[in-house]
């Protein structure tokens, strides 16, 4: 895991979802969200990000407290001509749908898609 971001999880947030968007680009996103224990040991897959499913459930604040999460994603090349700029935005939302954290991933969150899909990664620690 690189560039791990500590994110304070509101205790009253309810069910937490992790989402990804690329609002200023026509490109689609995909990826896998992995869960790790409090000691950064692998603990399984949370879910998959697809163009049809841009978010995955993580659990309640008590369930995810202290855990680490990693999104291994890609901005997909969809047959567009020339380089297409993109900016990925990741977000954490509570059960009311309001984002309590939004950020552009440091690792590949901004760039261009040209001849192939562009990878990005986002790692965070729920505190």
C-alpha positions in Angstrom: 0.0 0.0 0.0 1.3 3.4 -0.9 0.1 7.0 -0.1 -2.3 5.8 2.6 -4.8 8.5 3.6 -6.2 8.5 7.1 -10.0 9.2 6.9 -12.0 10.0 10.0 -15.2 8.0 9.9 -18.2 9.8 11.5 -19.6 7.4 14.2 -23.2 8.3 13.2 -22.6 7.8 9.4 -24.6 4.6 9.2 -23.7 2.2 6.4 -20.6 3.4 4.6 -20.1 3.2 0.8 -17.0 3.9 -1.2 -17.5 5.4 -4.6 -15.6 6.5 -7.7 -16.5 9.0 -10.4 -14.9 10.7 -13.3 -17.4 13.6 -13.8 -15.5 15.7 -16.3 -14.7 12.9 -18.7 -16.7 10.5 -20.9 -14.5 7.6 -19.8 -15.7 4.7 -17.7 -14.1 3.4 -14.5 -13.5 -0.1 -13.2 -11.6 -1.6 -10.3 -11.5 -3.9 -7.2 -11.8 -2.6 -3.6 -9.7 -4.8 -1.3 -10.0 -4.9 2.5 -7.1 -5.3 5.0 -7.0 -5.9 8.7 -5.8 -3.4 11.3 -2.3 -4.8 10.8 -2.5 -4.4 7.0 -3.0 -8.1 6.3 -5.2 -9.0 3.3 -8.8 -9.7 4.4 -10.7 -10.2 1.1 -12.5 -8.3 -1.6 -15.1 -5.7 -0.7 -16.5 -5.5 -4.2 -16.0 -4.4 -7.8 -16.3 -1.0 -9.4 -17.9 -1.2 -12.8 -19.4 1.4 -15.1 -22.9 0.1 -13.9 -21.8 -0.1 -10.2 -19.7 2.9 -9.3 -19.7 2.2 -5.5 -19.3 -0.7 -3.0 -20.6 -1.1 0.5 -17.9 -1.2 3.2 -19.9 -1.6 6.4 -20.8 0.4 9.5 -18.3 2.7 11.3 -17.7 0.2 14.0 -17.1 -2.6 11.5 -14.5 -0.8 9.4 -12.8 1.2 12.2 -9.0 0.7 12.0 -9.1 -1.3 8.8 -7.3 -0.4 5.6 -8.8 -0.4 2.1 -7.2 -0.3 -1.4 -8.9 0.5 -4.7 -7.0 -0.9 -7.7 -8.7 0.8 -10.6 -8.5 1.9 -14.2 -9.9 4.6 -16.4 -11.1 2.5 -19.4 -10.2 3.2 -23.0 -13.5 3.1 -24.8 -12.5 3.7 -28.4 -12.2 7.5 -28.2 -9.9 9.2 -30.6 -6.8 10.9 -29.3 -5.8 11.5 -25.7 -8.8 12.2 -23.4 -8.0 14.0 -20.1 -9.6 12.6 -16.9 -9.7 13.3 -13.2 -10.9 10.5 -10.8 -12.7 11.5 -7.6 -13.1 8.9 -4.8 -15.7 9.5 -2.1 -17.0 8.0 1.1 -20.7 8.4 1.9 -22.8 7.7 4.9 -26.3 6.1 4.7 -27.8 9.5 4.1 -26.0 9.7 0.7 -23.9 12.7 1.7 -20.1 12.5 1.0 -18.1 13.1 4.2 -14.8 12.6 2.2 -13.9 13.3 -1.4 -10.4 13.3 -3.0 -8.5 12.9 -6.2 -6.1 9.9 -5.8 -2.4 10.8 -5.8 -1.5 7.7 -7.7 -2.9 8.1 -11.2 -6.0 10.1 -10.3 -5.3 12.7 -13.0 -4.0 12.0 -16.5 -5.1 11.1 -20.1 -6.4 8.0 -21.7 -5.0 7.4 -25.1 -4.1 4.0 -26.6 -4.8 1.9 -23.5 -6.6 2.1 -20.1 -4.9 4.2 -17.4 -4.4 2.6 -13.9 -4.9 4.4 -10.6 -4.8 3.4 -7.0 -6.2 4.8 -3.8 -5.4 3.5 -0.3 -7.0 4.6 2.9 -7.2 3.8 6.6 -10.5 4.2 8.4 -9.9 6.0 11.7 
